[in-house]
Amino acid sequence: MTQPVLYSFRRCPFAMRARMALDAAEIAVAHREVLLRDKPAAMLAASPKGTVPVLVLPDGTVIDESLDIMIWALSRHDPEGWTSETEADRRDVEQFLEAFKDRLDRYKYASRYDESIAREAVDHKQRAEALAVLLDFASNLSHTTFLRADRPRLIDVATFPFVRQFAAVEPDWWAASIPQDLQDWLKHWLESDRFQRIMTKHRVWTPESTG
């Protein structure tokens, strides 16, 4: 193995942010797209917890937390200065997701959590709670271009995939109800060349595949 191997799933927000950092750091990887319902044995051998992303380095070292993958990649090459405030950003990202992610899931997959909610319906109480967390987290956007400054940092890249999920549940509501500065911040990332690159579709990897 001459380059890192990345086990990934295209739509997973944790995998998205890892791929964003690897792309920014200009680190080439052997991309192994997986199906989460049919996880390959090689991935489970590397990381038994069975979640993506998983990065296996040429020396056999395994990194299976997305923030750790981001920081590992950017510690090697960070041409855009995303890690200027790594510890503060990591703390804020983790605190935000602790408050936001569960509410997001309960909003997006409401019927999984409450059998009284129709399969295609959403939980507007969870939407309101998630939005309150998000607006507080993104309050600086009223006077900065990005979450903590006028240039991107780790905190922006590590959180926008989850905001993307939130916006996609009810896109018309998002467009009509969300402050323009927050919409513009998300749009910046979704329309970036880097995001388009990291969202390239890959065939599902099998042990018989090359790479």
Long-range contacts (C-beta under 8 A, 24 or more apart in sequence): 1-30, 1-56, 1-58, 2-58, 3-28, 3-29, 3-30, 3-58, 4-29, 4-30, 4-55, 4-56, 4-57, 4-58, 5-29, 5-30, 5-32, 5-55, 5-56, 5-211, 6-30, 6-31, 6-32, 6-53, 6-54, 6-55, 6-56, 7-32, 7-34, 7-40, 7-43, 7-46, 7-47, 7-52, 7-53, 7-54, 7-55, 7-56, 7-205, 8-32, 8-33, 8-34, 8-52, 8-53, 8-202, 9-33, 9-34, 9-35, 9-36, 9-52, 10-199, 10-201, 10-202, 12-36, 12-52, 12-53, 13-161, 13-162, 13-164, 13-165, 14-51, 14-52, 14-53, 14-66, 14-161, 15-52, 15-53, 15-66, 16-161, 16-198, 16-199, 17-66, 17-67, 17-70, 17-157, 17-158, 17-160, 17-161, 18-53, 18-55, 18-66, 18-69, 18-70, 18-73, 19-53, 19-198, 20-70, 20-157, 20-194, 20-195, 20-198, 21-69, 21-70, 21-71, 21-73, 21-74, 21-82, 21-157, 22-69, 22-73, 23-194, 23-197, 23-198, 24-73, 24-74, 24-78, 24-79, 24-80, 24-82, 24-157, 24-194, 25-73, 25-74, 25-76, 25-77, 25-78, 25-79, 26-77, 26-79, 27-73, 27-76, 27-77, 29-55, 30-211, 31-202, 31-205, 31-211, 32-205, 32-209, 32-211, 33-202, 33-203, 33-204, 33-205, 34-204, 34-205, 35-204, 40-205, 40-206, 40-207, 41-207, 42-207, 66-158, 67-93, 67-94, 67-158, 70-154, 70-157, 70-158, 71-154, 74-154, 80-151, 80-152, 81-151, 81-153, 82-152, 82-153, 82-154, 82-157, 83-153, 83-154, 84-153, 85-148, 85-153, 85-154, 85-155, 86-154, 89-148, 89-153, 89-154, 89-155, 89-158, 90-154, 92-137, 92-148, 92-155, 93-154, 93-155, 93-158, 93-159, 96-133, 96-137, 96-159, 97-159, 97-162, 99-133, 100-130, 100-133, 100-134, 100-137, 100-162, 100-166, 101-162, 103-129, 103-130, 103-133, 104-130, 104-162, 104-165, 104-166, 107-166, 107-169, 108-165, 108-166, 108-169, 122-169, 122-170, 127-169, 127-170, 130-166, 131-166, 131-178, 134-163, 134-166, 134-182, 135-179, 135-182, 138-181, 138-182, 138-185, 141-179, 141-181, 141-182, 141-185, 142-179, 142-181, 145-185, 146-185, 147-185, 156-185, 156-189, 157-189, 160-185, 160-186, 160-189, 160-190, 164-189, 164-190
